[in-house]
Amino acid sequence: MVCLGLQSERPGAAGRAVPPSQIRIQDAAGQPVAAGVEGEIAVRGPTVFLGYWDVAQQRPFKPADPWHRTGDLGRLDGDGWLWFTGRAAHKQLIKSGGENVYPAEVEQVLLEHPAVAEAFVFGRADEKWGEAVHAACALKPGATATEAELIGFVEQRLARYKRPQRVSFGPAPLERVART
């Protein structure tokens, strides 16, 4: 457990850090942000998982940063209460027809295509599947690719349910293209 709080004290808040654990909100570069500013929730303390027992000899784990990035977004108020606001784009999970699709996996396959310079995969609401996989791609200078070509490329390498239903093209940063 990292945080705890009475719902009646701050309805909607996740709570405050339970000592000796600590919580902070940080930007994409891992730097702490001011109270009230949204960023990625990071935690440190004895409750943070460092690895599996008796595996240290095979793959020693030495974190470069003692702060564990959770992949969750939130903000801390002036009293140290944590307010969860969503998931960070790099950690989102798309639930399509009851199947789990990890955007990073689909992005990696898209980046294997010789024409793709950048890829951003995200879920969009879908009446039939709940969420559908969508992608935004920036192509390398002078390269060409069609939506059908990239969808087929992914489908040849991953399960059919992981292929994008749509592919948009645009310049970087792709997050801006995906949200329009």
C-alpha positions in Angstrom: 0.0 0.0 0.0 1.3 3.4 -1.0 -1.5 5.8 0.0 -4.5 5.8 2.3 -7.3 8.2 3.2 -10.8 8.4 4.3 -13.3 8.9 1.5 -15.3 11.3 3.7 -12.3 13.6 4.1 -11.6 14.2 0.4 -14.2 12.5 -1.8 -12.5 11.3 -5.0 -9.0 11.4 -3.7 -6.8 8.3 -3.5 -5.3 9.4 -0.2 -2.0 10.5 1.2 1.3 8.6 1.2 1.6 6.0 4.0 5.0 6.4 5.6 7.7 5.3 4.9 6.4 5.3 1.3 6.6 8.5 -0.7 4.6 9.8 -3.6 5.5 12.6 -6.0 4.2 13.8 -9.3 6.8 14.2 -12.1 7.1 15.4 -15.6 8.2 13.2 -18.6 11.9 14.0 -17.7 11.4 12.6 -14.2 11.5 16.0 -12.5 9.0 16.8 -9.7 6.2 19.3 -10.5 4.4 21.8 -8.3 1.3 20.9 -6.2 -1.8 21.0 -8.4 0.1 20.2 -11.6 -0.8 17.0 -13.4 2.0 14.6 -14.2 3.0 10.9 -13.8 2.6 9.4 -10.3 5.9 8.1 -9.0 6.5 6.2 -5.7 9.4 5.1 -3.6 9.8 3.1 -0.5 9.8 -0.4 0.9 6.6 -1.4 -1.0 8.2 -0.8 -4.4 8.9 -4.1 -6.1 12.6 -4.6 -6.9 12.5 -8.1 -8.5 11.7 -11.7 -7.9 13.3 -13.6 -4.9 16.4 -15.7 -5.8 16.7 -14.3 -9.3 19.3 -11.6 -8.5 22.1 -13.9 -9.7 20.5 -14.2 -13.1 19.5 -10.6 -13.7 20.6 -8.2 -10.9 18.2 -5.3 -10.6 19.7 -2.0 -9.7 17.3 0.8 -10.4 18.8 3.9 -11.9 16.2 6.0 -10.1 14.7 5.1 -6.8 11.3 6.5 -7.9 9.1 3.9 -9.6 7.1 5.3 -12.5 3.5 4.0 -12.2 2.2 4.9 -15.6 -0.7 6.7 -13.9 -1.4 10.4 -14.1 -2.4 12.5 -11.2 -1.8 15.6 -9.1 -1.1 16.3 -5.5 -3.0 19.0 -3.7 -1.4 21.4 -1.2 -2.1 19.0 1.6 -0.4 16.0 -0.1 -3.6 14.3 -1.2 -3.3 12.3 -4.4 -5.9 12.7 -7.1 -5.8 10.1 -9.9 -6.6 11.6 -13.3 -5.9 8.8 -15.8 -3.3 6.7 -17.5 -0.1 7.9 -19.1 -0.1 7.4 -22.9 2.8 5.0 -22.8 1.1 2.6 -20.3 -2.4 2.5 -21.7 -4.1 -0.8 -22.4 -6.7 -1.0 -25.2 -9.6 -3.4 -24.5 -11.0 -4.5 -27.8 -13.7 -7.1 -27.8 -12.5 -8.4 -24.5 -8.9 -8.8 -25.7 -6.0 -6.8 -24.3 -3.9 -4.8 -26.8 -0.8 -3.1 -25.6 -0.1 0.0 -27.8 3.6 -0.3 -27.4 3.5 -3.8 -29.0 1.6 -2.5 -32.1 3.8 0.6 -32.3 7.0 -1.6 -32.3 5.6 -3.5 -35.3 4.7 -0.3 -37.2 8.2 1.0 -36.6 9.5 -2.1 -38.4 7.9 -1.0 -41.6 10.6 0.7 -43.8 8.4 3.8 -44.4 7.5 4.6 -40.8 9.5 7.1 -38.8 7.2 7.4 -35.8 4.1 5.5 -34.6 1.5 6.3 -31.9 -1.2 3.7 -31.1 -4.3 4.4 -29.0 -7.8 3.2 -28.4 -11.0 4.9 -29.6 -14.6 4.1 -28.5 -16.2 1.6 -30.8 -19.8 0.4 -30.7 -19.0 -3.2 -31.7 -15.7 -3.8 -29.8 -15.9 -1.3 -26.9 -12.6 0.1 -28.1 -10.8 -0.1 -31.4 -7.1 0.1 -32.1 -6.1 3.2 -34.1 -2.7 4.4 -35.1 -1.1 7.7 -36.2 2.1 7.4 -38.2 4.7 9.9 -39.4 6.5 8.6 -42.5 10.2 9.0 -43.2 11.1 11.8 -45.7 10.3 10.7 -49.2 8.7 7.4 -48.1 5.1 6.4 -48.9 2.7 4.0 -47.4 -1.1 3.6 -47.4 -3.4 2.9 -44.5 -4.3 -0.5 -46.0 -0.6 -1.4 -46.3 0.2 -0.6 -42.7 -2.8 -2.4 -41.4 -1.9 -5.5 -43.4 1.7 -5.2 -42.2 0.6 -5.4 -38.6 -1.9 -8.2 -39.3 0.9 -10.3 -40.8 2.9 -10.0 -37.5 0.4 -9.9 -34.7 -3.0 -11.4 -33.9 -5.8 -10.0 -36.0 -7.5 -8.2 -33.1 -4.3 -6.2 -32.5 -4.3 -4.6 -36.0 -5.3 -1.0 -36.3 -8.8 -0.3 -37.6 -7.6 3.0 -38.9 -4.3 4.7 -39.6 -3.9 8.5 -39.7 -0.8 10.2 -41.2 0.7 13.4 -40.0 3.8 15.1 -38.7 5.3 14.7 -35.3 4.4 15.0 -32.5 1.9 12.2 -33.2 0.0 12.6 -30.0 -1.5 15.8 -31.4 -2.6 14.0 -34.6 -4.2 11.2 -32.6 -6.3 13.5 -30.4 -7.9 15.3 -33.4 
